[in-house]
Amino acid sequence: MAAPRLGIIISDEKALRAARPEDPVDLVVLRSALVNPPRAAGASKLRARFRSLHPEAAVHPYIWHLVSHGPKDGLRGLGSRTLPGDARSFGLLQDSAEVRAAWESTKRCADALESNVVVLRTPASFTPGGIYRQRLRRFTEERSAEGLEIVWEAEGLWEPPATLAMARELGITTIVPAFDGTGRPFKGTLDRRWLRIDGAGPTTHLRPALSDALLLALDESDTQTTLLFGGPRGYANLRAFARAIDNF
């Protein structure tokens, strides 16, 4: 088994209070940018803070919801930032001036974070139908032309086989849960997949038995795996898994 990369998901900067200098963090994923992407100056300050905590870690932002989510997808009222334009022309990867303006905000954030990777979360309303497949294809091609890689986190009706097939076609990576609702580890190819441990349900506390079961599943793959730890116990669960790796 190739040593996995370990990452932390930051939904709120308060989560950084739990960070320790010795934490083996390879990447930081800024989920808070989904709701409120920091402006360039703020992103530069965040990058400096992350580097002070995790000097070797890459930092990747989520794409702003005004690019990815429609007016009825539940994120519009959560953020403090907005842009002028018709509300119906934002989100769902539409080919509109409003979405292009929102993307430029994310692009400036990614540049300030010195990231060439952005995370695209699509809502349940972004279904597997032909129109949305075309939008995803166009969007990823445009980002590739800008030198950026997409990591895709699909919600809703996208089943893992369909998501993986689309990811392979587009040359992008997907994010999938590391465990199912009963605590069983992910089974299947890890090609073009990052595993997410959100610290919910059975994984609120990543017990040794869960870590060992996941490591056994990872041991069957020759692919280097990226694991992302989030939720209130994100750092604690990352440390627990790092200890399990050492003892494996």
C-alpha positions as CSV (number, residue, x, y, z in Angstrom):
1,M,0.0,0.0,0.0
2,A,1.3,3.4,-1.0
3,A,1.3,5.8,2.0
4,P,-2.0,7.8,1.8
5,R,-2.1,11.6,1.7
6,L,-4.0,13.0,4.6
7,G,-6.0,16.2,4.4
8,I,-8.2,18.4,6.6
9,I,-11.5,20.0,5.5
10,I,-11.9,23.5,6.9
11,S,-15.6,24.6,7.0
12,D,-14.9,27.2,9.7
13,E,-11.6,28.9,10.6
14,K,-12.4,28.0,14.3
15,A,-11.4,24.4,13.4
16,L,-7.8,25.6,13.2
17,R,-7.7,25.9,16.9
18,A,-7.4,22.1,17.1
19,A,-4.4,22.1,14.8
20,R,-1.0,21.0,16.1
21,P,2.4,21.6,14.4
22,E,3.1,17.9,14.4
23,D,-0.1,17.0,12.6
24,P,0.8,15.1,9.3
25,V,-1.4,17.2,7.1
26,D,-0.6,17.0,3.3
27,L,-3.4,19.2,2.1
28,V,-6.0,21.7,3.4
29,V,-9.4,21.9,1.6
30,L,-11.2,25.2,2.2
31,R,-14.9,24.3,2.2
32,S,-15.8,27.7,3.7
33,A,-15.1,29.1,0.2
34,L,-18.2,27.4,-1.0
35,V,-20.3,29.9,0.9
36,N,-17.9,32.9,1.2
37,P,-14.8,32.8,-0.9
38,P,-12.2,35.1,0.7
39,R,-11.0,38.0,-1.4
40,A,-7.5,37.9,-2.7
41,A,-6.0,39.7,0.3
42,G,-7.9,37.5,2.8
43,A,-6.9,34.4,0.9
44,S,-3.2,35.4,1.1
45,K,-3.5,35.8,4.9
46,L,-5.2,32.4,5.1
47,R,-2.5,30.9,3.1
48,A,0.1,32.3,5.5
49,R,-1.8,31.0,8.4
50,F,-2.1,27.5,6.9
51,R,1.6,27.4,6.0
52,S,2.5,28.4,9.6
53,L,0.5,25.4,10.9
54,H,1.2,22.9,8.1
55,P,4.3,24.1,6.1
56,E,4.2,21.3,3.5
57,A,0.5,21.3,2.9
58,A,-1.2,22.4,-0.4
59,V,-4.3,24.5,0.0
60,H,-7.3,24.1,-2.3
61,P,-10.6,26.1,-2.2
62,Y,-14.1,25.0,-3.0
63,I,-15.7,26.8,-5.9
64,W,-18.2,29.5,-4.9
65,H,-21.9,28.4,-4.8
66,L,-22.8,31.1,-7.2
67,V,-21.0,29.0,-9.8
68,S,-22.3,25.6,-8.8
69,H,-25.6,26.0,-6.9
70,G,-29.0,27.3,-8.1
71,P,-31.3,29.7,-6.2
72,K,-33.3,26.9,-4.7
73,D,-30.3,24.8,-3.4
74,G,-30.1,26.4,0.0
75,L,-26.9,28.2,0.1
76,R,-27.8,31.7,-1.1
77,G,-28.9,32.9,2.4
78,L,-25.8,31.6,4.2
79,G,-23.2,33.8,2.7
80,S,-22.3,37.5,3.2
81,R,-21.0,38.0,-0.3
82,T,-23.0,38.4,-3.4
83,L,-22.8,39.8,-7.0
84,P,-25.1,41.9,-9.1
85,G,-27.2,40.1,-11.7
86,D,-30.3,37.9,-12.2
87,A,-30.5,35.4,-9.4
88,R,-31.7,32.7,-11.9
89,S,-28.5,33.2,-14.0
90,F,-26.2,32.1,-11.2
91,G,-25.2,28.5,-10.4
92,L,-25.5,25.1,-12.0
93,L,-22.5,25.8,-14.3
94,Q,-24.6,27.9,-16.6
95,D,-22.9,29.6,-19.5
96,S,-23.8,33.1,-18.3
97,A,-22.1,36.4,-17.5
98,E,-23.2,36.0,-13.8
99,V,-21.5,32.6,-13.5
100,R,-18.4,33.8,-15.2
101,A,-18.1,36.7,-12.8
102,A,-18.6,34.3,-9.8
103,W,-15.9,32.0,-11.2
104,E,-13.5,34.9,-11.5
105,S,-13.9,35.5,-7.7
106,T,-13.0,31.8,-7.1
107,K,-10.1,32.0,-9.5
108,R,-8.7,35.0,-7.6
109,C,-9.0,33.1,-4.4
110,A,-7.2,30.1,-5.8
111,D,-4.4,32.3,-7.2
112,A,-3.9,33.9,-3.8
113,L,-3.8,30.5,-2.2
114,E,-1.3,29.4,-4.8
115,S,-3.5,26.5,-5.7
116,N,-3.9,24.8,-9.1
117,V,-6.8,22.6,-7.8
118,V,-10.4,23.6,-7.0
119,V,-13.2,21.5,-5.6
120,L,-16.5,21.6,-7.3
121,R,-19.5,20.5,-5.3
122,T,-22.6,20.1,-7.3
123,P,-26.1,20.0,-5.6
124,A,-28.8,17.4,-5.9
125,S,-30.5,19.6,-8.6
126,F,-27.5,19.1,-10.8
127,T,-28.8,15.7,-12.1
128,P,-27.1,13.2,-14.4
129,G,-29.1,14.3,-17.4
130,G,-27.5,15.3,-20.7
131,I,-27.7,19.1,-20.2
132,Y,-25.8,18.9,-16.9
133,R,-23.2,16.5,-18.3
134,Q,-22.6,19.0,-21.1
135,R,-22.2,21.9,-18.7
136,L,-19.8,19.9,-16.6
137,R,-17.8,19.0,-19.6
138,R,-17.5,22.6,-20.8
139,F,-16.7,23.8,-17.4
140,T,-13.9,21.3,-16.8
141,E,-12.5,22.0,-20.3
142,E,-12.4,25.8,-19.5
143,R,-10.7,25.2,-16.2
144,S,-8.1,22.9,-17.8
145,A,-7.3,25.6,-20.3
146,E,-6.6,27.9,-17.4
147,G,-4.2,25.3,-15.9
148,L,-6.6,24.2,-13.1
149,E,-7.6,20.7,-12.0
150,I,-11.1,19.9,-10.8
151,V,-12.0,17.7,-7.9
152,W,-15.7,16.9,-8.1
153,E,-18.0,16.2,-5.1
154,A,-21.4,15.2,-6.5
155,E,-24.6,15.1,-4.4
156,G,-28.0,13.7,-5.3
157,L,-28.7,11.1,-8.0
158,W,-25.2,10.6,-9.2
159,E,-24.4,7.0,-8.4
160,P,-20.7,6.0,-7.9
161,P,-20.3,4.1,-11.2
162,A,-21.8,7.0,-13.2
163,T,-19.7,9.5,-11.3
164,L,-16.5,7.6,-11.9
165,A,-17.3,7.0,-15.6
166,M,-17.8,10.8,-16.0
167,A,-14.7,11.6,-14.1
168,R,-12.6,9.3,-16.2
169,E,-14.1,10.8,-19.4
170,L,-13.2,14.3,-18.2
171,G,-9.9,13.5,-16.5
172,I,-11.0,14.8,-13.1
173,T,-11.1,13.4,-9.6
174,T,-14.1,12.7,-7.4
175,I,-14.7,12.8,-3.7
176,V,-16.7,9.9,-2.1
177,P,-17.5,8.9,1.5
178,A,-14.8,6.7,3.0
179,F,-17.6,4.7,4.9
180,D,-21.2,3.9,4.3
181,G,-23.9,4.6,6.8
182,T,-23.2,1.5,8.8
183,G,-19.5,2.1,9.1
184,R,-18.3,-0.3,6.4
185,P,-15.3,1.1,4.4
186,F,-15.5,2.1,0.8
187,K,-15.2,-0.8,-1.7
188,G,-14.2,-0.3,-5.3
189,T,-11.5,1.2,-7.4
190,L,-9.7,4.2,-5.9
191,D,-8.7,5.5,-9.3
192,R,-9.7,9.2,-9.5
193,R,-11.3,9.1,-6.1
194,W,-10.6,10.9,-2.8
195,L,-12.1,9.5,0.4
196,R,-13.9,11.8,2.8
197,I,-14.4,11.2,6.5
198,D,-16.7,13.8,7.8
199,G,-17.0,12.7,11.4
200,A,-20.7,11.9,11.2
201,G,-22.6,8.8,12.1
202,P,-20.3,5.8,12.8
203,T,-17.2,8.0,12.2
204,T,-18.0,10.7,14.7
205,H,-15.1,9.1,16.6
206,L,-12.8,7.2,14.3
207,R,-12.3,4.1,16.5
208,P,-9.2,1.8,15.9
209,A,-11.5,-0.9,14.4
210,L,-12.8,1.6,11.7
211,S,-9.2,2.8,10.9
212,D,-8.0,-0.8,10.6
213,A,-10.9,-1.8,8.4
214,L,-10.3,1.1,6.1
215,L,-6.5,0.4,5.9
216,L,-7.3,-3.2,4.9
217,A,-9.5,-1.9,2.1
218,L,-6.8,0.6,1.0
219,D,-4.1,-2.2,1.1
220,E,-5.9,-3.9,-1.8
221,S,-5.1,-0.9,-4.1
222,D,-1.9,0.2,-5.7
223,T,-3.2,3.7,-6.0
224,Q,-2.0,6.4,-3.6
225,T,-5.2,7.4,-1.7
226,T,-6.1,10.9,-0.5
227,L,-8.2,11.0,2.7
228,L,-10.0,14.1,3.8
229,F,-11.0,14.6,7.4
230,G,-13.7,17.1,8.4
231,G,-16.3,17.9,11.1
232,P,-15.7,18.9,14.7
233,R,-13.3,16.0,15.2
234,G,-11.4,16.4,11.9
235,Y,-8.0,16.9,13.4
236,A,-8.5,14.2,16.1
237,N,-9.6,11.7,13.5
238,L,-6.7,12.5,11.2
239,R,-4.3,11.9,14.1
240,A,-6.0,8.6,15.0
241,F,-5.7,7.4,11.4
242,A,-2.1,8.5,11.2
243,R,-1.4,6.4,14.3
244,A,-3.2,3.4,12.7
245,I,-1.0,3.8,9.6
246,D,2.1,3.6,11.9
247,N,0.8,0.5,13.5
248,F,-0.4,-1.2,10.4
